[in-house]
Amino acid sequence: MNKKSLKSNYIEFKVGRSGEISSGKVKKYLKEINSPDITVDLSSMNVIDAAKVMVLASVYHSGKYPDGKIRCKLSGDCGYDFIHPFITKNLEFV
């Protein structure tokens, strides 16, 4: 896999100055990705924002790629117990 294709299916979300992640922003990033398998880096986010992005990403991505996978990178295992109930068939942790 070359660098360009690796970068094209990798998204890093960061909370902006407002501290909010909008559903429009998540949808915009996912619309630009043309791959059924993507990696989303949520390691700079708190657990609540990470859960929000994961659920939104799961819904939007499954509409475009029903058999696709979203691999989510979190900052350690501390949020796993909180986020685990939100995991759908297309989400997994890396």
Backbone torsions as a table, in degrees:
resi	resn	phi	psi	omega
1	MET	NA	126.6	-179.6
2	ASN	-81.9	168.8	-176.5
3	LYS	-60.7	-39.5	-178.0
4	LYS	-62.5	-45.2	-179.4
5	SER	-70.1	-31.4	177.0
6	LEU	-65.7	-45.0	-179.2
7	LYS	-67.3	-33.7	-174.9
8	SER	-68.5	-18.4	178.3
9	ASN	-117.2	29.8	179.3
10	TYR	-126.4	128.2	178.7
11	ILE	-124.9	134.3	173.9
12	GLU	-115.2	117.0	178.7
13	PHE	-96.1	135.4	174.1
14	LYS	-131.7	145.2	178.1
15	VAL	-78.7	130.1	179.8
16	GLY	-77.0	-173.0	-178.8
17	ARG	-60.3	-33.5	-178.7
18	SER	-72.5	-18.5	-179.8
19	GLY	80.0	9.7	-177.6
20	GLU	-115.2	143.9	171.9
21	ILE	-111.5	116.9	-178.3
22	SER	-88.8	152.1	177.4
23	SER	-65.5	-30.2	177.2
24	GLY	-64.0	-37.4	178.9
25	LYS	-66.9	-42.9	178.6
26	VAL	-62.9	-46.3	-179.1
27	LYS	-62.8	-40.5	-180.0
28	LYS	-61.7	-47.4	179.8
29	TYR	-62.0	-43.7	-178.1
30	LEU	-69.6	-30.9	178.5
31	LYS	-65.6	-32.1	-179.1
32	GLU	-74.7	-19.8	-177.4
33	ILE	-88.8	126.3	178.6
34	ASN	-113.0	62.2	-179.2
35	SER	-147.9	138.3	178.1
36	PRO	-72.9	-20.8	-179.5
37	ASP	-119.2	119.8	-179.5
38	ILE	-131.4	160.0	174.7
39	THR	-116.9	131.3	-179.4
40	VAL	-117.9	121.2	180.0
41	ASP	-92.7	110.7	179.6
42	LEU	-112.8	16.1	-172.6
43	SER	-66.7	-19.5	179.5
44	SER	-92.5	3.0	-176.7
45	MET	-104.2	156.6	173.2
46	ASN	-76.6	170.1	-172.9
47	VAL	-61.9	-40.7	-177.3
48	ILE	-67.2	-46.0	178.8
49	ASP	-65.8	-38.7	178.4
50	ALA	-62.3	-42.5	178.8
51	ALA	-62.9	-41.1	179.2
52	LYS	-61.3	-48.0	-179.6
53	VAL	-63.8	-41.0	-179.4
54	MET	-61.7	-45.0	-179.2
55	VAL	-66.4	-45.2	178.6
56	LEU	-62.5	-45.4	-179.6
57	ALA	-62.0	-41.0	179.9
58	SER	-60.4	-45.7	-178.5
59	VAL	-66.2	-49.7	-177.6
60	TYR	-64.9	-43.8	-176.4
61	HIS	-70.1	-36.7	-179.6
62	SER	-68.6	-25.7	175.1
63	GLY	-67.8	-35.3	-179.2
64	LYS	-86.1	-41.3	-178.5
65	TYR	-131.1	87.1	-177.0
66	PRO	-56.9	-29.9	179.8
67	ASP	-102.1	9.5	-178.5
68	GLY	-75.6	167.8	179.3
69	LYS	-127.3	143.0	172.7
70	ILE	-117.4	118.0	177.1
71	ARG	-97.8	121.5	-175.5
72	CYS	-106.2	128.6	177.0
73	LYS	-101.6	120.3	178.7
74	LEU	-110.3	169.5	179.3
75	SER	-91.3	77.9	178.3
76	GLY	90.5	-175.9	-176.2
77	ASP	-91.8	-4.1	-173.5
78	CYS	-60.3	-32.2	-177.8
79	GLY	-92.5	-6.4	-175.5
80	TYR	-57.7	-45.8	-178.0
81	ASP	-63.0	-34.6	178.9
82	PHE	-73.4	-41.4	-173.8
83	ILE	-84.1	-25.0	-175.0
84	HIS	-49.3	-42.4	179.6
85	PRO	-62.8	-19.8	-178.6
86	PHE	-86.9	-7.0	-175.5
87	ILE	-66.7	130.6	176.8
88	THR	-110.4	-179.0	-175.2
89	LYS	-64.6	-20.0	-178.1
90	ASN	-101.7	6.6	178.9
91	LEU	-109.6	141.2	172.5
92	GLU	-149.6	157.9	-179.9
93	PHE	-97.1	144.5	174.5
94	VAL	-123.4	NA	NA
